[in-house]
Amino acid sequence: TVDARYTPSINTSKPPINGLNPRYPTPPTYYSPVQVNGTSTTNINFQPGTVQASTNIINQTPSITENVLTNVSSVPLPQTNTTTTTTATAATTTTRMNNNLRLTPVLKPTGVDIQEVLVERDLRIQHNIVIRIGELDKLLPTLLHDDLRMRAMIELKALKLLNFQRQLRTEVVTCMRLDSSLETGNNPRLYKRSKQFGMREARATEKLEKQQKAEIDRKRRQK
């Protein structure tokens, strides 16, 4: 058995797809008359390719903008003093700005003093050295192993000669700086031989001066 919904009727004729009439025609839509300003419009039937409507609907329908403007113009506006309102607003704004510009006197936090930190570090190191020297003095007689005894003795003597080591390092650095820098950089005329003037140079200078004077007099006479 086949469902009747899927069985086409025998007498139904299907128009061609590319014909003038549509295969599935749309039924006409009917709209009832509308009252606009006391006059009724004609029926409006929308069909494919056909539209019938009243020609006076647009002319008789009032504009929404005109109604709004008419209603707004009929409402009285309240009278306000704009000068007073502007002055009050400016005064309020100035007061707020002055309140925001107020500065609270607060002391700036002090930074860390680098020199003080360095001094404290040196004192702490010196204190640890003194404590270590005392520990080694007490520990050295109790050591029986030769290797440990030798290490403790070397460390003790190195700590006692700490000031001498610092002085030696300073001298070495100073000598290296002097050796690596050029002596002629500070004094360019260090290795330059100074010229000595004798009687011969003095006579030659006097002779040149006399020749220059004679040449100047000769040119003056020619003019």
C-alpha positions in Angstrom: 0.0 0.0 0.0 1.1 3.5 -0.8 0.3 6.6 1.3 -2.3 8.8 -0.4 -0.2 11.9 0.4 2.4 10.7 -2.0 0.0 9.6 -4.8 -0.7 12.3 -7.3 -4.3 12.8 -8.6 -5.0 11.4 -12.1 -6.8 14.5 -13.5 -4.1 17.0 -12.2 -2.4 18.7 -15.1 1.0 20.1 -14.5 1.8 23.3 -16.4 5.3 23.6 -17.9 8.0 25.0 -15.7 9.2 27.5 -18.2 5.7 28.6 -19.2 4.1 32.0 -18.6 1.9 30.8 -15.7 3.7 29.7 -12.5 3.6 26.1 -11.5 2.2 26.9 -8.1 0.1 30.1 -8.3 -0.1 32.3 -5.2 -3.6 32.9 -4.0 -4.6 36.6 -3.9 -4.4 38.4 -0.6 -7.4 40.5 0.5 -7.2 43.4 2.9 -10.2 45.1 4.4 -10.9 48.8 3.8 -9.0 51.2 6.2 -10.5 54.5 7.5 -8.1 57.4 6.9 -9.4 60.9 7.8 -13.0 59.8 7.4 -12.6 58.3 3.9 -12.3 54.6 3.2 -9.7 53.2 0.9 -10.3 50.7 -1.8 -9.4 47.1 -1.6 -5.8 46.3 -1.9 -5.2 43.0 -3.7 -1.6 41.8 -4.0 -1.2 39.4 -6.9 1.9 38.6 -8.9 2.3 41.5 -11.3 -0.8 43.4 -10.1 -1.2 46.1 -7.3 -4.4 48.0 -6.8 -4.6 50.7 -4.1 -6.1 54.0 -3.5 -4.2 56.9 -5.0 -5.1 59.3 -2.2 -3.7 57.3 0.8 -0.4 59.1 0.7 -2.0 62.5 0.2 -4.6 62.0 3.0 -2.3 60.4 5.6 -0.7 63.0 7.9 3.0 62.9 8.4 4.3 61.7 11.8 7.0 64.4 11.8 4.3 67.1 11.4 2.3 65.7 14.3 5.3 65.6 16.5 6.3 69.2 15.6 2.8 70.4 16.2 2.6 68.8 19.6 6.0 70.1 20.6 5.3 73.7 19.5 2.1 73.7 21.6 3.9 72.8 24.8 5.2 75.9 26.7 8.9 75.8 27.6 10.0 76.8 31.1 11.9 80.0 31.4 15.3 79.6 33.2 18.1 82.0 33.9 21.0 80.6 31.8 23.5 83.2 33.1 23.0 82.1 36.7 23.2 78.5 35.9 26.5 79.0 33.9 28.0 81.0 36.7 27.2 78.4 39.3 28.6 75.6 37.1 31.8 77.5 36.6 32.2 78.2 40.3 31.6 74.6 41.1 34.2 73.5 38.6 36.8 76.0 39.9 36.2 74.7 43.5 36.7 71.1 42.5 39.9 72.0 40.6 41.3 73.8 43.7 40.5 70.9 45.9 42.3 68.5 43.5 45.4 70.8 43.4 45.9 70.8 47.1 49.2 69.2 48.1 49.8 67.5 51.4 53.2 68.2 52.8 54.9 64.8 53.1 58.6 64.2 53.8 60.4 62.3 51.1 61.8 59.0 52.1 65.6 59.1 52.7 67.6 56.8 50.4 70.3 54.3 51.3 73.7 55.8 52.1 76.2 53.8 50.1 79.2 54.9 52.1 77.5 53.8 55.3 76.7 50.4 53.8 80.4 50.0 52.8 81.6 50.9 56.2 79.3 48.5 57.9 80.4 45.7 55.5 84.1 46.4 56.3 83.4 46.4 60.0 81.5 43.1 59.7 84.3 41.5 57.8 86.9 42.7 60.3 84.9 41.4 63.2 84.6 37.9 61.5 88.4 37.9 61.0 89.1 38.6 64.6 86.7 35.8 65.7 88.3 33.4 63.2 91.8 34.2 64.5 90.7 33.5 68.1 89.2 30.2 67.0 92.4 29.1 65.2 94.6 30.0 68.2 92.5 27.8 70.4 92.2 25.0 67.8 95.8 24.8 66.7 97.3 23.1 69.8 94.5 20.4 69.8 95.1 19.2 66.2 97.1 16.0 66.0 96.9 15.4 62.2 99.8 17.1 60.4 97.8 18.0 57.3 95.0 19.7 59.3 97.6 21.4 61.5 99.4 22.8 58.5 96.2 24.2 56.9 95.2 25.9 60.2 98.6 27.4 60.5 98.6 28.8 57.0 95.1 30.3 57.4 96.1 31.9 60.8 99.2 33.5 59.3 97.3 34.7 56.2 94.7 36.4 58.5 97.4 38.1 60.5 99.1 39.4 57.4 95.9 40.8 55.9 96.9 44.5 56.2 100.2 43.7 54.6 98.4 42.0 51.7 96.2 45.0 51.1 99.1 47.4 51.0 100.9 45.1 48.6 97.9 44.9 46.3 97.6 48.7 46.3 101.2 49.2 45.3 101.0 46.6 42.5 98.0 48.2 41.0 99.6 51.7 41.1 102.8 50.4 39.4 100.8 48.7 36.7 98.8 51.8 36.0 102.0 53.9 35.7 103.6 51.3 33.4 100.6 50.9 31.1 100.1 54.6 30.6 102.3 56.7 28.2 104.5 59.2 29.9 104.3 61.5 26.9 100.5 61.6 27.3 100.8 63.9 30.3 104.0 65.7 29.2 104.5 65.7 25.4 107.9 67.6 25.8 109.3 65.1 28.3 111.9 63.5 25.8 112.3 66.5 23.6 115.7 68.1 23.5 115.8 71.7 24.3 117.7 74.0 21.8 120.5 76.0 23.2 121.2 79.5 21.8 124.9 80.6 21.5 126.8 83.6 20.0 126.6 82.3 16.5 122.8 82.1 16.6 122.6 85.6 18.1 124.8 87.1 15.3 122.8 85.3 12.6 119.5 86.7 14.1 120.9 90.3 14.2 122.1 89.9 10.6 118.6 88.8 9.4 117.0 91.7 11.3 119.3 94.2 9.5 118.5 92.7 6.1 114.8 93.0 6.8 115.1 96.6 7.8 117.2 97.5 4.7 114.6 95.8 2.5 111.8 97.8 4.0 113.6 101.1 3.6 114.4 100.3 -0.1 110.8 99.6 -0.9 109.7 102.8 0.8 112.1 104.9 -1.2 111.0 103.3 -4.5 107.4 104.4 -3.8 
